[in-house]
Amino acid sequence: MKQVALVIAVAFSLMTLPARCEESFPKEQIAAGAELYADNCSPCHGARMLDPSAAFNLRKFPPDQHDRFVNSVTRGKNQMPPWGDFFKPEQLEALWAYVMAGER
């Protein structure tokens, strides 16, 4: 049930914001995403999104596929386990900001 609420909240926020690929992210949000990434995502996707081993290379994630990113994180995809409601919506957005604007 919490996943449904999370998906609805994210969908609503998307309707009220400009397209993500055209958006610049605040440095604080990117930094928060970098910290979340280092703690939770780097073991599989590589430190600073480098050398992702067998995981998807997030540096190649399409900037116009925010929903795909959120769904992949919350529901899992292929070998990636679902994180469900582990991340709050603002944390998911920080991860997205980091992946889109971070270590490039």
C-alpha positions as a Markdown table, in Angstrom:
| # | Residue | x | y | z |
|---|---|---|---|---|
| 1 | Met | 0.0 | 0.0 | 0.0 |
| 2 | Lys | 2.9 | 2.4 | 0.8 |
| 3 | Gln | 4.3 | 1.7 | -2.7 |
| 4 | Val | 1.1 | 2.8 | -4.3 |
| 5 | Ala | 1.1 | 6.0 | -2.2 |
| 6 | Leu | 4.7 | 6.7 | -3.2 |
| 7 | Val | 4.0 | 6.2 | -6.9 |
| 8 | Ile | 0.9 | 8.5 | -6.7 |
| 9 | Ala | 3.0 | 11.2 | -4.8 |
| 10 | Val | 5.8 | 11.0 | -7.4 |
| 11 | Ala | 3.3 | 11.1 | -10.3 |
| 12 | Phe | 1.6 | 14.2 | -8.8 |
| 13 | Ser | 4.9 | 15.9 | -8.3 |
| 14 | Leu | 5.8 | 15.2 | -12.0 |
| 15 | Met | 2.6 | 16.8 | -13.2 |
| 16 | Thr | 3.4 | 20.1 | -11.4 |
| 17 | Leu | 7.1 | 20.4 | -12.4 |
| 18 | Pro | 8.7 | 21.1 | -15.8 |
| 19 | Ala | 10.3 | 18.2 | -17.7 |
| 20 | Arg | 13.1 | 16.7 | -15.7 |
| 21 | Cys | 15.6 | 16.6 | -18.6 |
| 22 | Glu | 15.3 | 20.4 | -18.8 |
| 23 | Glu | 15.7 | 21.0 | -15.1 |
| 24 | Ser | 18.8 | 21.9 | -13.2 |
| 25 | Phe | 19.2 | 20.6 | -9.7 |
| 26 | Pro | 20.2 | 22.4 | -6.5 |
| 27 | Lys | 23.7 | 21.5 | -5.3 |
| 28 | Glu | 22.3 | 20.5 | -2.0 |
| 29 | Gln | 19.9 | 18.0 | -3.6 |
| 30 | Ile | 22.7 | 16.6 | -5.7 |
| 31 | Ala | 25.0 | 16.3 | -2.6 |
| 32 | Ala | 22.2 | 14.5 | -0.7 |
| 33 | Gly | 21.7 | 12.1 | -3.6 |
| 34 | Ala | 25.5 | 11.5 | -3.8 |
| 35 | Glu | 25.4 | 10.5 | -0.1 |
| 36 | Leu | 22.4 | 8.2 | -0.5 |
| 37 | Tyr | 24.0 | 6.7 | -3.6 |
| 38 | Ala | 27.3 | 6.1 | -1.9 |
| 39 | Asp | 25.6 | 4.4 | 1.1 |
| 40 | Asn | 23.1 | 2.3 | -0.9 |
| 41 | Cys | 23.8 | 2.1 | -4.6 |
| 42 | Ser | 27.6 | 2.1 | -5.0 |
| 43 | Pro | 28.1 | -1.5 | -4.0 |
| 44 | Cys | 26.5 | -2.6 | -7.3 |
| 45 | His | 26.5 | 0.5 | -9.5 |
| 46 | Gly | 30.1 | 1.5 | -8.7 |
| 47 | Ala | 31.6 | 4.3 | -6.6 |
| 48 | Arg | 30.7 | 7.6 | -8.2 |
| 49 | Met | 28.8 | 5.6 | -10.9 |
| 50 | Leu | 32.1 | 4.2 | -12.2 |
| 51 | Asp | 32.8 | 0.5 | -12.9 |
| 52 | Pro | 29.3 | -0.8 | -12.3 |
| 53 | Ser | 30.3 | -4.4 | -12.4 |
| 54 | Ala | 27.3 | -6.3 | -13.7 |
| 55 | Ala | 24.8 | -3.6 | -12.8 |
| 56 | Phe | 23.3 | -1.0 | -15.2 |
| 57 | Asn | 25.6 | 1.9 | -15.9 |
| 58 | Leu | 23.6 | 4.8 | -14.4 |
| 59 | Arg | 25.8 | 7.4 | -16.2 |
| 60 | Lys | 23.9 | 6.3 | -19.4 |
| 61 | Phe | 20.4 | 6.6 | -17.9 |
| 62 | Pro | 18.1 | 8.6 | -20.2 |
| 63 | Pro | 17.2 | 12.0 | -18.7 |
| 64 | Asp | 13.7 | 11.8 | -20.0 |
| 65 | Gln | 12.9 | 8.6 | -18.2 |
| 66 | His | 12.3 | 9.7 | -14.6 |
| 67 | Asp | 9.3 | 7.4 | -14.2 |
| 68 | Arg | 11.4 | 4.4 | -15.3 |
| 69 | Phe | 14.1 | 5.3 | -12.7 |
| 70 | Val | 11.6 | 5.6 | -9.9 |
| 71 | Asn | 9.9 | 2.3 | -10.9 |
| 72 | Ser | 13.2 | 0.5 | -11.2 |
| 73 | Val | 14.3 | 1.7 | -7.7 |
| 74 | Thr | 11.0 | 1.0 | -6.0 |
| 75 | Arg | 10.0 | -2.2 | -7.8 |
| 76 | Gly | 13.4 | -3.6 | -8.8 |
| 77 | Lys | 14.4 | -4.7 | -12.2 |
| 78 | Asn | 16.3 | -7.8 | -13.5 |
| 79 | Gln | 18.9 | -8.5 | -10.8 |
| 80 | Met | 18.2 | -5.3 | -8.8 |
| 81 | Pro | 16.0 | -5.9 | -5.8 |
| 82 | Pro | 13.0 | -3.7 | -5.1 |
| 83 | Trp | 13.8 | -1.0 | -2.5 |
| 84 | Gly | 10.1 | -0.4 | -2.0 |
| 85 | Asp | 9.4 | 2.4 | 0.5 |
| 86 | Phe | 13.0 | 2.3 | 1.8 |
| 87 | Phe | 13.6 | 5.8 | 0.2 |
| 88 | Lys | 11.3 | 8.7 | 1.0 |
| 89 | Pro | 10.0 | 10.6 | -2.1 |
| 90 | Glu | 12.5 | 13.4 | -1.5 |
| 91 | Gln | 15.3 | 10.9 | -1.3 |
| 92 | Leu | 14.3 | 9.3 | -4.6 |
| 93 | Glu | 14.4 | 12.8 | -6.1 |
| 94 | Ala | 17.8 | 13.4 | -4.6 |
| 95 | Leu | 19.1 | 10.1 | -6.2 |
| 96 | Trp | 17.6 | 11.2 | -9.5 |
| 97 | Ala | 19.3 | 14.6 | -9.3 |
| 98 | Tyr | 22.6 | 12.9 | -8.5 |
| 99 | Val | 22.3 | 10.4 | -11.4 |
| 100 | Met | 21.3 | 13.1 | -13.8 |
| 101 | Ala | 23.7 | 15.9 | -12.7 |
| 102 | Gly | 26.3 | 14.1 | -10.5 |
| 103 | Glu | 29.7 | 12.7 | -11.3 |
| 104 | Arg | 29.7 | 13.5 | -15.0 |
